[in-house]
Amino acid sequence: ALSALGIVMLFSTGAFAQESHGDIYFFVKRQAFWLTISLLCALIGALVDYHWWRKSWWLVFIISLALLILCFVPPIGLRINGSRRWIQLGFGTFQPSELAKVAVVFFTAWWFEKFEKDAGRFFKGFVFPIAIVSLVLVPISRQEDLGYTALIGAAVLCVMFVAGMRLRWILPIVLVGVVGILYLAIHIEERRDRLLAFLNPEEYQASGGYQQLQGLIAIGSGGVDGLGLGEGRQKMLYLPYAHTDFIFPMIGEELGLRVTLVI
């Protein structure tokens, strides 16, 4: 249902995007293509015996690591909006950190099954798995992708905790991770500007806070009932990237509070 709603709203907003190349169906067709690929992957994942995935964790891990490195190799790797997160494929772009999420879960699950009795030990239950996962986290953090770094790190710690790793080892890692991400967010100029703009959008309305303010205007103007599907105004180049990260404000403007609450 969410995917169907996403395609409907993408049709409503994507036609006005500057990147549509003059084709009002450009983003709808691209989204439908990747949705089909995703459904096929989900079907394969459900039908293949999980023991096979357990045995092949290293293959997924190596492929994801290689793709992450390719992000820094032009012209394969692409720099978009200040970050090197994408690689250019023949049929479009791909973000390798999406595959890395799966790879680290496969690895940690395999590791703590193989060394189940050592889950509470310092080296086998803590140092070694963290070191191997860091092989993936380091290039992701170098892509200035703090969100995925935090997400993957949190997922790994959850698996380790469930597997039996001692809480007194997890808490320092969480603390160091939070401090490290805040440090990077402050010292990477683009991330610092975004953080300051998020905290004080009115003061940065001419620069980093413009996107947030336009998003707030979109949601507020929709009210409870919305302006009607296709009737939104912010997508007409007032709200940058309305067809991507800020699709939710467009739903609020066109379909109203009732629909956003359901979502």
C-alpha positions as CSV (number, residue, x, y, z in Angstrom):
1,A,0.0,0.0,0.0
2,L,2.8,2.4,0.8
3,S,4.6,1.6,-2.4
4,A,1.4,2.2,-4.4
5,L,0.9,5.5,-2.6
6,G,4.5,6.4,-3.3
7,I,4.1,5.8,-7.0
8,V,0.9,7.9,-7.1
9,M,2.6,10.8,-5.3
10,L,5.7,10.5,-7.4
11,F,3.5,10.9,-10.5
12,S,2.0,14.0,-8.9
13,T,5.3,15.6,-8.0
14,G,8.0,14.1,-10.3
15,A,6.6,15.7,-13.5
16,F,7.7,19.1,-12.1
17,A,11.2,18.1,-11.2
18,Q,14.0,19.6,-13.2
19,E,15.7,16.2,-13.5
20,S,12.7,14.7,-15.3
21,H,14.4,15.2,-18.7
22,G,11.1,16.5,-20.2
23,D,9.3,13.2,-19.5
24,I,6.5,13.5,-16.9
25,Y,6.7,9.7,-16.4
26,F,10.5,9.6,-15.9
27,F,10.5,9.1,-12.1
28,V,7.4,6.9,-12.1
29,K,9.0,4.5,-14.7
30,R,12.3,4.4,-12.7
31,Q,10.5,3.8,-9.4
32,A,8.4,1.0,-11.0
33,F,11.5,-0.6,-12.4
34,W,13.3,-0.7,-9.0
35,L,10.1,-1.8,-7.3
36,T,9.9,-4.8,-9.7
37,I,13.6,-5.6,-9.0
38,S,12.9,-5.4,-5.2
39,L,9.9,-7.7,-5.4
40,L,11.9,-10.2,-7.3
41,C,14.7,-10.0,-4.7
42,A,12.2,-10.4,-1.9
43,L,10.7,-13.5,-3.7
44,I,14.2,-15.1,-4.2
45,G,15.1,-14.3,-0.6
46,A,11.9,-16.0,0.6
47,L,12.2,-19.1,-1.5
48,V,15.9,-19.8,-1.1
49,D,16.8,-21.9,2.0
50,Y,18.3,-19.6,4.6
51,H,21.2,-22.1,5.1
52,W,22.5,-21.1,1.7
53,W,22.5,-17.4,2.7
54,R,24.4,-18.4,5.8
55,K,27.1,-20.1,3.8
56,S,27.4,-17.3,1.2
57,W,27.6,-14.4,3.7
58,W,31.3,-13.8,2.6
59,L,30.3,-13.4,-1.0
60,V,27.7,-10.7,-0.2
61,F,30.2,-9.0,2.1
62,I,33.0,-8.9,-0.5
63,I,30.7,-7.6,-3.2
64,S,29.3,-4.9,-1.0
65,L,32.8,-3.8,0.1
66,A,34.0,-3.7,-3.5
67,L,31.0,-1.6,-4.6
68,L,31.6,0.8,-1.7
69,I,35.2,1.3,-2.9
70,L,34.0,1.9,-6.4
71,C,32.1,4.9,-5.1
72,F,35.5,6.7,-4.9
73,V,36.6,5.7,-8.4
74,P,35.4,8.1,-11.1
75,P,33.6,7.9,-13.5
76,I,31.9,4.9,-11.9
77,G,31.5,6.6,-8.6
78,L,29.3,9.7,-8.6
79,R,29.4,12.7,-6.4
80,I,25.9,14.1,-5.8
81,N,25.1,16.9,-3.4
82,G,28.5,16.7,-1.8
83,S,28.5,12.9,-1.1
84,R,30.0,9.9,-2.9
85,R,27.3,7.4,-2.3
86,W,26.4,6.2,-5.7
87,I,27.9,4.2,-8.6
88,Q,26.8,4.5,-12.2
89,L,25.4,1.4,-13.8
90,G,24.2,0.8,-17.3
91,F,20.5,1.2,-16.3
92,G,20.9,3.9,-13.6
93,T,22.5,4.6,-10.3
94,F,22.9,2.3,-7.3
95,Q,23.7,3.0,-3.7
96,P,26.1,0.2,-2.4
97,S,25.3,1.0,1.2
98,E,21.9,-0.6,0.6
99,L,23.6,-3.9,0.0
100,A,26.0,-3.3,2.9
101,K,23.1,-3.3,5.3
102,V,22.3,-6.9,4.3
103,A,25.9,-7.9,4.3
104,V,26.7,-6.9,7.9
105,V,23.5,-8.6,9.2
106,F,24.5,-11.8,7.3
107,F,28.0,-11.6,8.7
108,T,27.0,-10.9,12.4
109,A,24.3,-13.6,12.3
110,W,26.8,-16.2,10.9
111,W,29.6,-15.1,13.3
112,F,27.5,-15.5,16.5
113,E,26.1,-18.8,15.4
114,K,29.6,-20.1,14.7
115,F,31.0,-18.7,18.0
116,E,27.9,-18.9,20.0
117,K,29.7,-20.0,23.2
118,D,32.2,-17.1,22.8
119,A,29.6,-14.4,22.6
120,G,30.4,-13.2,26.1
121,R,34.2,-13.1,25.5
122,F,36.0,-9.9,24.8
123,F,37.9,-10.8,21.6
124,K,35.6,-13.3,19.8
125,G,32.4,-11.7,21.0
126,F,33.4,-8.1,20.7
127,V,36.7,-7.0,19.1
128,F,36.8,-9.4,16.1
129,P,33.2,-8.8,14.8
130,I,33.4,-5.1,15.3
131,A,36.7,-5.0,13.4
132,I,35.3,-6.9,10.4
133,V,32.1,-4.8,10.3
134,S,34.3,-1.7,10.4
135,L,35.7,-2.7,7.0
136,V,32.3,-1.7,5.6
137,L,31.5,1.2,8.0
138,V,34.7,3.1,7.2
139,P,34.1,3.6,3.5
140,I,30.4,4.5,4.2
141,S,31.5,7.1,6.8
142,R,34.1,8.4,4.2
143,Q,31.2,8.9,1.8
144,E,29.9,11.5,4.4
145,D,26.8,9.2,4.9
146,L,26.3,9.6,8.6
147,G,22.8,8.2,8.5
148,Y,23.7,4.8,7.1
149,T,26.8,4.6,9.3
150,A,24.6,5.0,12.4
151,L,21.9,2.7,11.1
152,I,24.2,-0.1,10.2
153,G,26.2,0.3,13.5
154,A,22.9,0.2,15.5
155,A,21.7,-2.9,13.7
156,V,25.0,-4.7,14.3
157,L,24.9,-3.9,18.0
158,C,21.3,-5.2,18.3
159,V,22.3,-8.5,16.8
160,M,25.4,-8.7,19.1
161,F,23.2,-7.9,22.1
162,V,20.7,-10.6,21.2
163,A,23.5,-13.1,20.6
164,G,24.7,-12.6,24.2
165,M,27.4,-9.9,24.1
166,R,27.8,-8.2,27.5
167,L,26.0,-4.9,28.0
168,R,29.0,-3.3,29.6
169,W,30.8,-3.5,26.2
170,I,27.9,-2.2,24.2
171,L,27.3,1.0,26.2
172,P,30.7,2.5,25.6
173,I,30.5,1.7,21.9
174,V,27.1,3.4,21.7
175,L,28.5,6.5,23.6
176,V,31.6,6.6,21.3
177,G,29.4,6.2,18.2
178,V,27.1,9.1,19.2
179,V,30.0,11.4,20.1
180,G,31.8,10.4,16.9
181,I,28.8,11.1,14.7
182,L,28.2,14.5,16.4
183,Y,31.9,15.3,15.9
184,L,31.7,14.5,12.2
185,A,28.4,16.4,11.8
186,I,30.0,19.5,13.3
187,H,33.3,19.3,11.4
188,I,31.9,18.4,8.0
189,E,30.8,21.8,6.6
190,E,27.8,20.6,4.7
191,R,26.5,18.5,7.6
192,R,27.1,21.3,10.1
193,D,25.1,23.7,8.0
194,R,22.2,21.2,7.7
195,L,22.3,20.6,11.5
196,L,22.2,24.4,12.2
197,A,19.5,24.9,9.6
198,F,17.4,22.1,11.2
199,L,17.7,23.7,14.6
200,N,17.0,27.2,13.4
201,P,15.3,27.1,10.0
202,E,14.1,30.7,10.2
203,E,17.7,32.0,10.6
204,Y,18.9,30.1,7.6
205,Q,15.8,30.5,5.4
206,A,17.9,31.9,2.5
207,S,20.4,28.9,2.6
208,G,20.3,25.6,4.4
209,G,16.9,26.2,6.1
210,Y,15.0,26.9,2.8
211,Q,14.1,23.3,2.3
212,Q,12.7,22.8,5.8
213,L,10.7,26.0,5.7
214,Q,9.1,25.1,2.3
215,G,8.3,21.7,3.7
216,L,6.6,23.2,6.6
217,I,4.6,25.5,4.3
218,A,3.5,22.5,2.3
219,I,2.3,20.5,5.3
220,G,0.6,23.6,6.8
221,S,-1.2,24.7,3.7
222,G,-2.7,21.2,3.3
223,G,-4.6,21.4,6.6
224,V,-6.8,18.4,7.6
225,D,-8.3,17.6,4.2
226,G,-5.5,18.6,1.8
227,L,-5.7,20.7,-1.4
228,G,-6.5,17.6,-3.5
229,L,-4.4,15.1,-5.4
230,G,-2.3,16.9,-8.0
231,E,-3.3,20.3,-6.6
232,G,-0.1,21.0,-4.6
233,R,1.8,24.2,-5.3
234,Q,5.1,23.6,-3.5
235,K,6.2,21.0,-6.0
236,M,6.3,23.7,-8.7
237,L,10.0,24.3,-8.0
238,Y,9.2,26.0,-4.6
239,L,10.2,22.9,-2.7
240,P,13.5,21.5,-4.0
241,Y,13.6,17.7,-4.2
242,A,9.9,17.4,-3.6
243,H,9.9,14.1,-5.4
244,T,12.6,12.5,-3.2
245,D,13.4,13.2,0.5
246,F,10.5,15.7,0.8
247,I,7.7,13.6,-0.7
248,F,6.0,13.5,2.8
249,P,5.3,17.3,2.9
250,M,3.8,16.9,-0.5
251,I,1.5,14.2,0.7
252,G,0.5,16.5,3.6
253,E,-0.2,19.4,1.2
254,E,-2.3,17.4,-1.3
255,L,-3.9,14.7,0.8
256,G,-4.0,16.4,4.2
257,L,-3.4,15.5,7.9
258,R,-5.6,12.4,7.8
259,V,-3.4,10.6,5.3
260,T,-0.2,11.7,6.9
261,L,-1.3,10.3,10.2
262,V,-2.2,7.0,8.6
263,I,1.3,6.8,7.0
